[in-house]
Amino acid sequence: MYYGAVEAGGTKFVCAVSNENFEIIDRMNIPTTKPNETIQQVHQFFNKYTLKCCLCTFLVTD
């Protein structure tokens, strides 16, 4: 069983996958570009795993 996490910011997305003990087994930094390109890279990263759930956080600045 794997868990996914995404930290989405203005300059990059950080994607990670952990095991049931919450040990990170894979991680990837994705520079933000066009929205559809960035999301496609996120999808390709997580598509390698069968995830139980995924948590997403967003950084919003004014």
PyMOL commands that set and color helices and strands:
alter all, ss='L'
color gray80, all
select helices_A, chain A and resi 35-46
alter helices_A, ss='H'
color red, helices_A
select strands_A, chain A and resi 2-8+12-18+24-31+51-58
alter strands_A, ss='S'
color yellow, strands_A
deselect
rebuild
show_as cartoon
